[in-house]
Amino acid sequence: MNLPSTPNVSLADAVQEAEAGFVAANPASQAAWQEACASMPGGNTRTVLYFDPWPLTLVRGEGAAVWDADGHGYVDFLGEYTCGLLGHSNEVVKAALEKKLQNGINMGGPGIHDAAFAQALCNRFASLDRVRFCNSGTEANLLALNSARAWTGRDLIIVFEGGYHGSGLSFPKGGSNFALPFETLVCPYNDADAARALIAQNKDKLAAVLIEPMLGSGGCIPADVDFLKLLQSEAKACGALFILDEVMTSRLSPGGLQQKLGLDPDLTTLGKYLGGGMSFGAFGGRAEIMDRFDPGQANAWMHAGTFNNNVLTMAAGLAAVTEVLTDDALNRVNALGDQLRDRLNEVADDAGAPVHVSGIGSLMAIHFENQDPDLLKLLQFDLIAAGVYLPRRGMIVLSLPMTETDIGDLVDAFAEFVESRAGLLAA
Ligand SMILES: Cc1ncc(COP(=O)(O)O)c(C=O)c1O
């Protein structure tokens, strides 16, 4: 890629020019999107995959690379929004799935991998005495919140600004127009005084405090560990449950971010990569709470779900957790992420560019001081043109098959962006 230097070009003009390049390069994706518009609103069934003028239609993935309908190959730093940790073609998971397919699907009874997979998760995450499976991180959070309501007999949930816990469980600044009808209070993230006061004022009504230990979709903003510990102790002290949403962050150390930060949540929610790439969600925690789901007990809490123990997820998840997601593999990818983030910040600092990369380990996000959304748009078009796939929100996600070369490709493309667009970043 040789981007034109743009000292005298406005941001709007630069975006227009970059978009014209994207349009010219991606006619097959355009055609696929136009066809999709006939049957799906905006041609889309998953809002976060949409960007204008149209998203790239992906036709193949291998290792840490994806290819689009127009034949371009990319290093994949979107990483299926953290679910793609294993890459696109892990041989161990493929073998487990192929073997499973020989023995039939949709059988309607407990399967032979369910308990082993559950045990592997309980072994990995110290706060899980027991776990139950579901199909997504959204569902895991719904079930954890309902568990807290049933356990405490209270309704109020404290959540945090910028938090994302699934569709309908999203708490952006300014509120959401599509929220589930839980009784919630939204507290600023990392504001210990506000949280302490909010919990104290509502201690008799509070069922749960639900938080991501690092805002994921909200821009890879790590929480202060003292803030998390305060929430944990204050929630527990008033009889509410402390629920840690580790759907994204559980990959940041072998035992999750809770291990790294020394947290002991009452309930933890999981999702994404732990199902080996199949549809997956899980929630679990203290035995006395989770055992209320024991169907053999009087007044057991009801949790059904046709696909809770879907044989493909159970087989792929068990193989992923016990054979692929080793301590070494996770430590390596997170160290690579730390290295990448340092290098990107170095590029920005050396150029005096007003941009910063936040995050932990293998998850990070680019933040421009100039908050004009057109900058993220320009960044995405420029990086796509350089063979680097990432979402418009500027999130960067690593995967196990990534190499130093892949990281270098992103650093080079980012350096070129920072240099060629310098005048626009400062605007
Ligand atoms: C922290 C967090 N919780 C929950 C979810 C929802 O998971 P799912 O998309 O599997 O429903 C996500 C998804 O991005 C997430 O990042």
The ligand as an SDF file (V2000), in Angstrom:
LIG
                    3D

 16 16  0  0  0  0  0  0  0  0999 V2000
  -18.5080   -9.3090   27.4890 C   0  0  0  0  0  0  0  0  0  0  0  0
  -19.5510   -9.9360   26.6290 C   0  0  0  0  0  0  0  0  0  0  0  0
  -20.6070  -10.5220   27.2010 N   0  0  0  0  0  0  0  0  0  0  0  0
  -21.5540  -11.1160   26.4810 C   0  0  0  0  0  0  0  0  0  0  0  0
  -21.4930  -11.1400   25.1050 C   0  0  0  0  0  0  0  0  0  0  0  0
  -22.5830  -11.7750   24.3220 C   0  0  0  0  0  0  0  0  0  0  0  0
  -22.1350  -12.9830   23.7910 O   0  0  0  0  0  0  0  0  0  0  0  0
  -22.8780  -13.6040   22.5200 P   0  0  0  0  0  0  0  0  0  0  0  0
  -22.5710  -12.7260   21.3660 O   0  0  0  0  0  0  0  0  0  0  0  0
  -22.3100  -14.9950   22.4120 O   0  0  0  0  0  0  0  0  0  0  0  0
  -24.3270  -13.6230   22.8540 O   0  0  0  0  0  0  0  0  0  0  0  0
  -20.4140  -10.5500   24.4550 C   0  0  0  0  0  0  0  0  0  0  0  0
  -20.3300  -10.5560   22.9900 C   0  0  0  0  0  0  0  0  0  0  0  0
  -19.5370   -9.8900   22.3710 O   0  0  0  0  0  0  0  0  0  0  0  0
  -19.4230   -9.9170   25.2370 C   0  0  0  0  0  0  0  0  0  0  0  0
  -18.3930   -9.3020   24.6660 O   0  0  0  0  0  0  0  0  0  0  0  0
  1  2  1  0
  2  3  1  0
  2 15  2  0
  3  4  2  0
  4  5  1  0
  5  6  1  0
  5 12  2  0
  6  7  1  0
  7  8  1  0
  8  9  2  0
  8 10  1  0
  8 11  1  0
 12 13  1  0
 12 15  1  0
 13 14  2  0
 15 16  1  0
M  END
$$$$
